[in-house]
C-alpha cells in the first residue's frame, strides 16, 4: 500500500478555522514540515480540503520495501 508525503507549504493565516484544524489534524505544525500518511480516502479528503496549503507526493510504502532483518541477526543472539 502506498503512502502520501504531505508537505505544509503555505500559512493558514487568513483562511477559515476548519482549514486550520484540518492542517493540524494532518499532523502538520510548521511550514516546510512533511509527514507520511496512509493513502486512504479519509486522508485524501483532508488533503483535498487544504490542497492550496500543502504539496502531496505519493511514495512507496517504506515498511514493505525495506529488507526484513531478524532480531537475532541484529543483536547477535
C-alpha positions as a Python dict, from the first residue, in 0.01 Angstrom:
ca = {
    (1, 'X'): (0, 0, 0),
    (2, 'X'): (135, 341, -92),
    (3, 'X'): (172, 635, 139),
    (4, 'X'): (130, 1006, 88),
    (5, 'X'): (404, 1253, 174),
    (6, 'X'): (226, 1576, 268),
    (7, 'X'): (435, 1893, 299),
    (8, 'X'): (300, 2209, 461),
    (9, 'X'): (386, 2492, 218),
    (10, 'X'): (162, 2791, 290),
    (11, 'X'): (42, 2951, 614),
    (12, 'X'): (-318, 2917, 728),
    (13, 'X'): (-333, 3282, 837),
    (14, 'X'): (-638, 3439, 679),
    (15, 'X'): (-808, 3107, 599),
    (16, 'X'): (-1114, 2953, 760),
    (17, 'X'): (-1082, 2790, 1101),
    (18, 'X'): (-1186, 2449, 967),
    (19, 'X'): (-891, 2456, 726),
    (20, 'X'): (-654, 2538, 1013),
    (21, 'X'): (-793, 2241, 1207),
    (22, 'X'): (-756, 2016, 903),
    (23, 'X'): (-388, 2107, 864),
    (24, 'X'): (-336, 2038, 1234),
    (25, 'X'): (-518, 1704, 1212),
    (26, 'X'): (-286, 1600, 930),
    (27, 'X'): (-3, 1636, 1183),
    (28, 'X'): (146, 1949, 1030),
    (29, 'X'): (270, 2223, 1261),
    (30, 'X'): (543, 2421, 1083),
    (31, 'X'): (595, 2545, 729),
    (32, 'X'): (803, 2301, 517),
    (33, 'X'): (729, 2014, 759),
    (34, 'X'): (650, 1681, 592),
    (35, 'X'): (460, 1381, 724),
    (36, 'X'): (396, 1034, 582),
    (37, 'X'): (31, 936, 597),
    (38, 'X'): (-154, 626, 478),
    (39, 'X'): (-313, 655, 137),
    (40, 'X'): (-681, 615, 221),
    (41, 'X'): (-998, 805, 145),
    (42, 'X'): (-1005, 992, 479),
    (43, 'X'): (-656, 1136, 433),
    (44, 'X'): (-721, 1216, 67),
    (45, 'X'): (-1035, 1405, 169),
    (46, 'X'): (-843, 1613, 422),
    (47, 'X'): (-568, 1683, 169),
    (48, 'X'): (-827, 1785, -90),
    (49, 'X'): (-978, 2036, 155),
    (50, 'X'): (-641, 2212, 206),
    (51, 'X'): (-480, 2140, -132),
    (52, 'X'): (-389, 2509, -170),
    (53, 'X'): (-181, 2495, 152),
    (54, 'X'): (8, 2167, 105),
    (55, 'X'): (202, 1969, -153),
    (56, 'X'): (135, 1598, -189),
    (57, 'X'): (354, 1326, -331),
    (58, 'X'): (285, 954, -344),
    (59, 'X'): (567, 734, -215),
    (60, 'X'): (611, 360, -191),
    (61, 'X'): (540, 201, 145),
    (62, 'X'): (867, 208, 342),
    (63, 'X'): (782, -96, 556),
    (64, 'X'): (734, -333, 261),
    (65, 'X'): (1030, -208, 58),
    (66, 'X'): (1286, -243, 337),
    (67, 'X'): (1455, -581, 378),
    (68, 'X'): (1350, -776, 684),
    (69, 'X'): (1622, -837, 941),
    (70, 'X'): (1551, -1078, 1219),
    (71, 'X'): (1615, -965, 1573),
    (72, 'X'): (1867, -1244, 1631),
    (73, 'X'): (2087, -1118, 1347),
    (74, 'X'): (2078, -760, 1475),
    (75, 'X'): (2167, -839, 1835),
    (76, 'X'): (2387, -1139, 1767),
    (77, 'X'): (2184, -1371, 1987),
}
